[in-house]
Amino acid sequence: NVKLVKEAQKDESLKMLGLFTTGVAHEIRNPLTSIKGFIQLLNKRVPDESDNKRLINLSMREIERLESLIKDLITYAKPSKPNIEWVNARKICEDVIQVLSQRISQKKVNLNIDLPYGLYVTGDRKQLFQIFFNLILNAIQAVKPETGEIKIYADIDRERDSIRIVIEDNGIGIPSEDLNKVFTPFFTTKDKGVGLGLSISRRIMEDNEGKLTFESKYGEGTKFIVELSKYKIEEVKIYG
């Protein structure tokens, strides 16, 4: 009973924090949109060769960074309700890899995807894309150039009748003192990171009736595991 009361209090506190965060984010976004509009007007009137042009471009870049942060805050505080349907998990991962192809080639990462072509899971297509995008991008950032390896594969848990899609990298891994902070909002080890990507991904995963967990050994690498209970593998004929 005590545990249930504490959980209820925690849920209520998170709900209030979510409402507060959403309100603040919206209040910041409105004047920020106006500032962005004014700077865009100034940008048209300033000669390309002037120092002011460079300062305006820097200001625009910082505004866009703030807009990205506000978007993440709103998503974390009040994620949209998922549209649950059958989606092809391999296709989503392939779409993410295509979007990140430039980063992969620049870092010369060896990325191997070993998912059945006919693997379908239930979830919101856009939200699952966002989760896999965050996880694969994190893996790319974690590995070293040229020697980096990323594997994406499926592991079926017969006992729990669920499927685990694993994103595994041979990066530096997570220090033991940070293992309990990975999903904590605003915790990050990146110089330019905000620390909301994994928090948002775990929350979205729960809304999609799944789980997001991880395993990591410092100096060896990390596995992020997307677990879903509803899946099917259809036979796909590949020609050519």
Salt bridges, closest charged atoms under 4 A:
ASP48 OD1 - LYS53 NZ 3.23
GLU62 OE1 - ARG65 NH2 2.95
GLU67 OE1 - LYS36 NZ 3.16
GLU85 OE2 - ARG125 NE 3.79
GLU94 OE2 - ARG90 NE 2.82
ASP95 OD1 - LYS91 NZ 2.95
GLU146 OE2 - LYS108 NZ 3.85
ASP155 OD2 - ARG164 NE 3.37
ASP178 OD1 - LYS181 NZ 3.63
GLU209 OE1 - LYS230 NZ 3.88
GLU227 OE2 - ARG160 NH2 3.25
GLU234 OE2 - LYS232 NZ 3.40
